Amino acid sequence: MRTFVRKLVIALITAWVTITATFILPRLMPGNPIEQLIGKLTGRVTPEEIAAIKAQFGQGLNEPVIVQYWHYLVNLFHGDLGTSITYSPQSVSSVIFGQLWWTLGLIGTATVLSFILGTALGVYFGWTRGARTDLFIPVAGFLQSTPFYVLGTLLVMIFAFRLHWFPFEGSYDATTVSPGWNWAFIASVLRYAQLPLASIVLCSLSGWMIGMRNMMVTTMSEDFVLMAVAKGLPKRKVMWHAARNAVLPQIANLTLAIGLLVSGALIVEQVFSYQGVGGLLVNAVSNLDYPLIQGIFLVITFTVLIMSAVGDVLYVWLDPRTRTATVE
Amino acid sequence: MRRFRLPGTWKVRVGYFLLSIFILFTVIGPWVAPYDPSYTGFTPDLSPSSQHLLGTTLLGQDVMSQLLVGCRETLVVSFVAGVIAVVISIIVGLTAGYVGGKTDEVLSLFIAVFLTLPGLVLLIVIISLFPQGQQANPLVIGSVVALTGWAWGAKVLRAQTLSLRNRDFVEASRIIGERRWRTIFAEIGPNLLPVLASSLVGTVLYAVSVSTVLAFLGLTPITTWNWGTMLYWAFANNAALAGEWWWLAGPCLAIALVGTSLALINFGIDEYINPRLRVGNLSNRERKRAGLSRRPKLGFTPVHRVTPVIGAPVMAGAQTGPEVLATEATASTPAPREDHP
C-alpha cells in the first residue's frame, strides 16, 4: 500500500511540475520568445488572435503572475489549451486529439509486442547462457544502441524501396480508402503500420532481452532454483520457476521505459511520415506555435503518467510483497 | 582498494577500439576531411568512388567530408551532456543516499519526477524557447540534454551509496573521526566508480541519440555539420526515395557504431559489477583448465575470482596471485566488489 501511495504522489507531483513548467518556461526564457512570436504574427492573423495569445502568455497584462497562474489552471481543468496558431481557428485540444489515437495505437502495440518477445527471448538466452546463443548479446547491443530512426531509415531503404514489400510512407492508402469503420480501411492501416512497428519493436526488444537475460542468470543461482532441480522437476518447469521470479524487475522497468518509448515513437512517425503527435510537434516547433507545443507536452506527459500507473497496478498485482504494509 | 579495471573480454576490447577511432576523428576530423563539407561544386549524386569515398550528395557535396567534420560536433555535444548529467547525478544521488532521512525522501521524489517526464519532448519544448543563435551552441544543447537525462544515473548512484553507507569500512572511517567529505570521497567514492562509469556511458549514449534527433528533426540550426544535420538534408532531399543509400548509410552507421561501442563497454562494466554475468566470457580452454563445464550447473554460480598467493607481498592497487575459477554456491546477491580480505 505504501508503494502505491508513493507512486501516486510521484504521479501527482510530476503532473504539477509539467503543468507549472509549461506556465513558467515561456515567461522565463531569455530573449522573450513570445514577443518574437507576436512580432512574426503581426499582419498575418487578426488582432483578436494576437490578443488571445498575449493573454495566454501573460504579455501586456496588468495582473500579477499568481493570478495569471490561477487563470491558466482554471482553463486547463476545463480542457482549454488555447487556440493553435498553425491550425487556427481550431483549438489546441481538438488538433491534438485528432492525432493522438494514431500515436497511441502505434506505441501501445509496439510496447506489448516488444515486451513479450524480448522477455521470452531473454528467458531463453539466460537459460542457455554460456552457450553459442551468447553471441546474440553484442547483436542485441547493436540494436539497442541504434536509435529508432536510424533502424527505421535502414528498414525503409531495404524493405520499402529495394524490395517493395511495404509502403514507405503514410498511415493508410489515402487514394483508395477513406477513414471509417470499414474493412478496406482497417486492412490498409494494418499494412502501413507494419514497418514502423517493426522498427520500434526491433530497437526496444533487445533492451528487454538483455535485462531479462541478466535477471535470469542472477535468479538461476538462487537456492530455490537449486531446490527445484533437487526435487527432480523437469527442466522446463525449473525454467518457468526461475522466469516467473526474474520477470518482476522487467515490469518495474516497463513503467520507466514508457517515456523513452513515446519519445522514440514520435521520431519513427517522422521517418515514416506516419500520422500522429510526432509530426504535429515538429510542425508546431518550426512554426513557433507555442500553444500547440505546450499542449502536446502536457498531453504526452499525462499519457505517460496514465500508462505508468497501469504498469504499477500490474506490478502490485503480480508481486505480493508490494502489497504488505511494511516492505518497501 | 583494487584499481577499477574492466575485464579484458573481446566485447570490451572491441568497444574501446571503436570508441577510440571515433574520438580520434573528433580531434582530427576537420583537418583530415578531404574537402570543405559545404562546398557544392562536385558532380551531384555520385555513388562511392576513389575520388569521393562515400559519394556525393544531390547538392554536390562530399559525404565523407561531412561525416568527418560532423563527428566533432556530435561527439562534443554528447560528451558535454554526459559529463554535466553525471555531475548532477553525483550531487543529487550521493546526497540522497548518504544523508538519508527527509533529504532522501525529497531528492528521491525529484529523481522519480524527472524519470517519468518524457525526456525528448521536454527537450524539444526547452530548445524551442531558446533564441535561434543559442541553439547551435554545443554547451547549450549539451546542458539541456543533460537536464533531461541525469535522473537514471542519480537513481542508481543513490541505491549504491545507500548500500555502501552502512558497510563496516565506512562505519570504521566514521568511528575514527574522519571528516565527512573524506569518508564520502575516499571510502565510498572509489566503490561508486563502476556505477559512475556505467551511468556516464549510458548518458553519452542517450545524448548521441537525442542530439542527432534534434538536428534530424530540424530543431537545431541546420547550417552546421553534424550527423543529425546530414540526415536532415538527406531526408529533405528524399535520398531514400532516390536510392542514394551512401548519403544515409554514412551517418546511420556512424551513429550505430558509436552506440555499439558504448554498449559493449557497458556490458564490460555490468560484468564487473555482477560477476555472475561473467562466466560466458571465458574461452573453452580456460574453462576446461578450471574444470568448469560449458554450461554451469543450475543453482550454482561459477565465480571468477582472485586467490591471493600465500607469502606474496600484499600491495594496495596491485593484483597479486593467479586468477582461479572456483565453483561455489552463493545465496546472496553479489554486491559490487570492494576488496577487504
Chai-1 contact restraints between the chains, C-beta under 6 A:
chainA,res_idxA,chainB,res_idxB,connection_type,confidence,min_distance_angstrom,max_distance_angstrom,comment,restraint_id
A,I10,B,A112,contact,1.0,0.0,6.0,A-B,restraint_1
A,I13,B,V113,contact,1.0,0.0,6.0,A-B,restraint_2
A,T14,B,V113,contact,1.0,0.0,6.0,A-B,restraint_3
A,T14,B,T116,contact,1.0,0.0,6.0,A-B,restraint_4
A,V17,B,V113,contact,1.0,0.0,6.0,A-B,restraint_5
A,L25,B,L129,contact,1.0,0.0,6.0,A-B,restraint_6
A,M29,B,L129,contact,1.0,0.0,6.0,A-B,restraint_7
A,G31,B,P131,contact,1.0,0.0,6.0,A-B,restraint_8
A,P33,B,L129,contact,1.0,0.0,6.0,A-B,restraint_9
A,R129,B,G280,contact,1.0,0.0,6.0,A-B,restraint_10
A,G130,B,V279,contact,1.0,0.0,6.0,A-B,restraint_11
A,G130,B,G280,contact,1.0,0.0,6.0,A-B,restraint_12
A,G130,B,R294,contact,1.0,0.0,6.0,A-B,restraint_13
A,G130,B,R295,contact,1.0,0.0,6.0,A-B,restraint_14
A,D134,B,G280,contact,1.0,0.0,6.0,A-B,restraint_15
A,G141,B,T260,contact,1.0,0.0,6.0,A-B,restraint_16
A,G141,B,A263,contact,1.0,0.0,6.0,A-B,restraint_17
A,G141,B,L264,contact,1.0,0.0,6.0,A-B,restraint_18
A,F142,B,T260,contact,1.0,0.0,6.0,A-B,restraint_19
A,S145,B,L205,contact,1.0,0.0,6.0,A-B,restraint_20
A,S145,B,G259,contact,1.0,0.0,6.0,A-B,restraint_21
A,S145,B,T260,contact,1.0,0.0,6.0,A-B,restraint_22
A,S145,B,A263,contact,1.0,0.0,6.0,A-B,restraint_23
A,T146,B,A256,contact,1.0,0.0,6.0,A-B,restraint_24
A,T146,B,G259,contact,1.0,0.0,6.0,A-B,restraint_25
A,P147,B,S209,contact,1.0,0.0,6.0,A-B,restraint_26
A,V150,B,C252,contact,1.0,0.0,6.0,A-B,restraint_27
A,V150,B,I255,contact,1.0,0.0,6.0,A-B,restraint_28
A,V150,B,A256,contact,1.0,0.0,6.0,A-B,restraint_29
A,T153,B,L248,contact,1.0,0.0,6.0,A-B,restraint_30
A,T153,B,C252,contact,1.0,0.0,6.0,A-B,restraint_31
A,V156,B,A240,contact,1.0,0.0,6.0,A-B,restraint_32
A,M157,B,A240,contact,1.0,0.0,6.0,A-B,restraint_33
A,M157,B,W245,contact,1.0,0.0,6.0,A-B,restraint_34
A,N214,B,L277,contact,1.0,0.0,6.0,A-B,restraint_35
A,V217,B,R276,contact,1.0,0.0,6.0,A-B,restraint_36
A,V217,B,L277,contact,1.0,0.0,6.0,A-B,restraint_37
A,T218,B,R276,contact,1.0,0.0,6.0,A-B,restraint_38
A,M220,B,L298,contact,1.0,0.0,6.0,A-B,restraint_39
A,S221,B,T301,contact,1.0,0.0,6.0,A-B,restraint_40
A,D223,B,A331,contact,1.0,0.0,6.0,A-B,restraint_41
A,V225,B,L298,contact,1.0,0.0,6.0,A-B,restraint_42
A,V225,B,G299,contact,1.0,0.0,6.0,A-B,restraint_43
A,L226,B,G299,contact,1.0,0.0,6.0,A-B,restraint_44
A,V229,B,L298,contact,1.0,0.0,6.0,A-B,restraint_45
A,V229,B,G299,contact,1.0,0.0,6.0,A-B,restraint_46
A,L256,B,L115,contact,1.0,0.0,6.0,A-B,restraint_47
A,G259,B,P118,contact,1.0,0.0,6.0,A-B,restraint_48
A,V262,B,P118,contact,1.0,0.0,6.0,A-B,restraint_49
A,S263,B,P118,contact,1.0,0.0,6.0,A-B,restraint_50
A,S263,B,L120,contact,1.0,0.0,6.0,A-B,restraint_51
A,I267,B,V213,contact,1.0,0.0,6.0,A-B,restraint_52
A,V282,B,L217,contact,1.0,0.0,6.0,A-B,restraint_53
A,V285,B,S128,contact,1.0,0.0,6.0,A-B,restraint_54
A,V285,B,L219,contact,1.0,0.0,6.0,A-B,restraint_55
A,I293,B,V125,contact,1.0,0.0,6.0,A-B,restraint_56
A,I293,B,S128,contact,1.0,0.0,6.0,A-B,restraint_57
A,F297,B,V121,contact,1.0,0.0,6.0,A-B,restraint_58
A,F297,B,V125,contact,1.0,0.0,6.0,A-B,restraint_59
A,I300,B,P118,contact,1.0,0.0,6.0,A-B,restraint_60
A,I300,B,V121,contact,1.0,0.0,6.0,A-B,restraint_61
A,V304,B,P118,contact,1.0,0.0,6.0,A-B,restraint_62
